[in-house]
Amino acid sequence: MRVVDLTGTYVRVALDHPLPTLFDYRCDASLAPAPGMLVSVPFGKRHVVGLVMEVTAHSDVPADRLKSVHSVCAACPPLSEHWLQLTQFAADYYQRGIGEVALPALPQALRDAARWTRLFVPEERYRLLPAGRAALPDALPARATALRRLAAALADADTLPAAEARALHAKAIATLEAWQAEGWVALEIVDPAAHSLSRDHTPRSATLPTLTDEQTAAVEAIRDARAFAPFLLHGVTGSGKTEVYLRALAALLAINPQAQALVLVPEINLTPQFEAAFRARFASMDDSEIVTLHSGLAEGERARNWFAAHTGRARIVLGTRLAVLASLPHLAIIVVDEEHDPAYKQQEGLRYSARDLAIWRAKQLGVPVVLGSATPSLESWWQVEQGRYTRLTLSRRAVADAVLPTVHLVDLEEERRRGRASVEGLSGPLIAALKARLARSEQSLVFLNRRGYAPQLACDACGWVAGCPRCSAYVVLHKPERALRCHHCGWESRIPRSCPECGNVDIAPLGRGTQRIEEALAGAVPGARVLRIDADSTRRKGSAQALFSDVHAGEVDILVGTQMIAKGHDFRRVSLVGVLNADTALFSHDFRASERLFAQLMQVSGRAGRAGLPGEVLVQTRYPRHALYHALARHDYVGFANSTLAERRDAHLPPFVYQAMLRAEGRTLDAALTFLQQAAASLADIPAASRVTVYDAVPLTIVKVMHVHRAQLLIESASRAALQTTLRSWQPMLRTLKGVLRWSIEVDPLDI
């Protein structure tokens, strides 16, 4: 594209670059640049995509140094002023450049100027008509497998895109045109920017479940909110929080035909069941009006879904944490399910909290935000106690005959003293309970938050333990793959035949992971169909959904898994939950460990007894008198939260102070620590730092990953403003320091 040099028109562009600055470019006025538009600009020796933040008639950069905008993405409507303000706030609060926030928030396809012309063209889709459903596939030859595959795809999908049809059959378009002539299919042209606002999205009243009094009160409170209103929906597991979300969104759509809703979930594997629930309730919406946004989508699908949200066609957007930065011009309500979950905090790059940004975004737009959880974060609970959030309580389960499960503690020390044998970490009472459920054709769940076969492989003769050559961590034994694998850097090797230190062939696994428990259950509970769900068994796309479908279909007797199975899933036939190895979190150096453990145990306990079957939870522990377990047995979140908050207040810990973490990575640990010590000394030159407490620089728990040594420096203050002012003044000083590979600042760190 030829660019005409017309002086007097300049744009200030944000680029995905660590420097917190905007870059000036000349721009041909005929390109009609506007804030929020995507542009392709030269940067160094390459062309990159940037975001126009300002259009101005002046530039402080000398004219001979200014370069020209190459092209503008005119097919994509500009991002709104509200969206630009959101990314600017995130950049300021989390101490990053605006381009480091705004550009990664866009789909990868939008950040490639060569793909702009292909992204926004109308899409051809084929819909199977009733006549075709009756005729196909009986009209096809028995051996025409490709044609039958195409017909099956049409029958399964509401509409089939032409691109997907071509992938199923080389001559799909010619075939579909022939079926169109027969009156079996219809061709539809979908404009990605078009959206209908006149359709009736009211749920069918005959299919709606009866609400409890508490659910009704919650729905009415959310429905009646006309401005920014933060709600904490505190509902016990199985209390029908999802039904409250559905009713609140239905009421909103009935009032405002243009409204958009954003629903956040903590993990990708929870999106299919949420999407199914929303599509079933809002059956009149087409595929592009309910969309998902998460990192597991293919690039093209994510771009189409993002664009549907950006143009207002998508009415309901379901997504993980990255969806909080989606462009939604008519956003009218935000829902954050399982708001306590640490997965809402991004741990790489821009380390933002999606929950906190959701609250800020709701306040910015003046719309309600609903935070739902059976075990709210202590930060949210404290906001309720201060009167800043409104608490909506669901104290009982929604199903009439469903009650919370009974929690029993299995004292492992008592079992040992009485000489009662265990099988690979499975106590006698737990095995007996598993067998009883199998006899009654009920399902059981065994929870162990450690994947792999065993966390270590060791030699009894010399004390050797298999470690990672690139990290200061032990490698995990994965028996089915016959491999040792590092869960920090991915290094992998075969299992040695003998100890590499002394030659002893009698090397053995130490500890237990989900693979080992799966193997033990096959022998301890004969005849049981055992299924394992963890990060190793769900690596392939769609595998998690398929495995969960097997559980829901009753094809599994005992489900073994990690935190992937602990929350959000409605297992109707699970009546027993067994918890293994929970004690390790009781002695963690992280002050949040007990809060996370309690939430995890409450959540996994809630999988039992959801459909009227009496539920039971067996927690194996060596510390049955610990206060956390007693609160769990009483299902007493309120008591646990209040006592833990009192401890935090006395210890001057969040939410009563605000924290930031400076992390450094160097070729040696000394280099990383020296950098942090110099950084701490430079704080003396910042006036606001007088209100900041600085702790000593220390190595991380896993000090070395991929041959890189890591250390951290914690600072905190009772004043959020003082902390933010200090961080803004500190960053230019940090850029002058040398000696490390990289450094980063994290605001409101979760892992310390």
Steps between C-alpha positions, in 0.01 A plus 500: 500500500639842395493756778476870414703720732260767623663701778279598788339157564675288759403200707640382831513121493530239776723206413559172683832619636643518856559877481200681656471753221296573189662527156425784258432438129390709207166391358329578171177682590319294234545196723269670752691392810313504831584396857439128545588403143758236415784607271799337338815704559874460440695423817867434456544272200150354508135598485293449813141560601433782743203670657424868439463676834497863382461698177674838512611783277841530667791273588805568714704254293715664227339465158799316351466227764128440453384200301160455338213269579496221245133400518189523716264215590189680380283185504525477880303771681717704740531376855289711732620774730386290796716210382802727457446632852484144634833405344654828614389431858640145485830632365526764772398277789709197400797716399520406132499686171158561342606300193596203718140491623296600196662298221519159676132545593413474128482171306824402331333526160433871556867557577597381151426768239527245218187327632278806535341465156400139572364547852193709440353361179145357510498128579308233308315249718278207411193408704332157486128534423229262629478331160872435504490365855236249386681404178862490612699284544268226363531652152878450502687187390614283792867530399494878453673562833601860423147594396357332807751686717385828343133412556569406863679830560203688357261306722707562813560873441248778487686644201817374332756756371618444145862476618415214739303326225804508269711345774256207520471434127708627207190557283280622784386826338387330178320237706331758721387695194343180365328439836385862493336435162325199655363723776702324769728786610489879493791737443533790745736796473606621846637851523737504800410860576124454477283438802128478562350679799134418450503130577323370807758351737258433783558148641217249462305520828399134490861386532605721789560340841326639804719743691552486874415811703871584526552462125200721431631771731843486334357524148278794596789688662718461189210580266414820685856635496515805273860608557828358624405239758753237612326186628667208677281196433601273787331168432585157634595242240194387307293802606420605143734793439496427126120525498528843661743606224262373231195676645688826552625500141153413368351792689769731364448391139126547537549859618781603264499346149857617434650380828808278513603280790846377595524175699844397626600151611842409646594208274453397137354161594204676667396690187329209316245436777434872543459543127260204487292645784480844339420365153227278643346791689532753215415259220384779268851644480717390209861386518646850476282645777649273770877471457797381702839664536796307638851396403390151394319628190653488155622841382227541240222402740628731771520788251143439379367482856689812603368688198143388578543648848669815366220575253223427752372190322603272790255556782661262752876451519633209708870487567800457721704786641608640161134571416493779759689712245263419213342789314129514591342830394163430670624323813224513764593234757806299603495164678814348655434139597725337763638847565743369762693287252874584465470425126353848454849640569724493193844371601699591189547821303240749618427362847145627536203382703199445273266518800635839607490637146141376466404700807678811372339460157153470655561816701628681191184410304257532792368142472452217753771239556422167667779307675387144566663243727437249775833608649555869418849644511581672825551825307139486374370393840673796661335733247162362610591551864588862420166553327652557155347184347148365546484139616238272347477171688392156377522293817350173376510282194255568219385138454225432754643179649870588460695588814863579567715189545615370836874552554700238691869519586705182469781520759796337325706487820217316677471262207874430527491447877220248465692312233243560229667457167469753220544438128726755330372785714137386494381440857276210600193720566536664158534167318195363684298807408605471135391137489165587660432764232596258226252246637226765491594607143593846625803700394799603710762768460857480631682832514878533504651826381821346367523358151741238376578163658731614780661837582847346539708202396767413760770252596486358854866396488667838446217752534505613135180671384432563131526872429465722198835602345353839405302584815542479876208258520440128510357334192166320515464135407241436228465124491264451200745692280801344677647847537638744753363848434567844646176688556683833495697495173370189322833310499442128458705181507454127516483328839853377587549126553721563801617781726742722304696569821557153648360255243229364731222348290246524781392861437143576599236775472435725800159652559187466292344674206171446317647233273610292798164538674322400179711183490441429872122539470484241223633244749335628818148522354468207256254549216488878529532707185767755594561818300776755555458867401800729534727712282671188362182319393343808338781630281316454171239755400152387601628211714389657831146549372487140377621364836251708697226379266590141595460590868162665444385203291565261792782315324738563792483364855799678654634830371857590600630847437664825595347845542352464151216296653468698822272785395214592273400150387154365576559127548148378568588145615806568716422416861854460640807723489835383632777757560864390510814682614338829601731554798795634301328838450464547877872573533565709190707819525228678297255677731221434248550122508236433765244716317565309176486163674171578670347623173629195316362256756165678520474499122592135450276396791215673323515251211327242724128469565379749241198307367337363811745220576645524854850641464808413704850644502799316648809715559815305584718700740760469772367815668128439559485762775613784273254791505480508119367143485246569773369801307481279191300237686250770602494652148578819688652736245388807695678392817816407309502827306449719806769325707748506210433869437568571868835322467581700186413827674730418794783399267455802267434286193266555204227616476617738775816598309589524130795316353722495193773257404817574304638184343840466335649224288875462453762257383600456864311540824751761618427712193126492565539579872748783431257660257220486757722643773593792275133547417410509869772758568366725221166530681666742741487766226120474463303717749188281489710196595515629856153344540612169350646199682782325315587138577828322432569354158466120508520214251176354370392159632598346166809712459616370160284433193653433157848592635369844603524598868211693653459724805236739627461817705171574676382852582173597665310797633179575687432759228423382148570851368845511666587160356391599148690830516811317615477245219459771233809684624695178549472359149727755325764430765472125446561542127840651575613197704697224327601144573185293450332335204159649577292646778130559555265662748183325614232698680280311748701176475325175588804271520762613750 
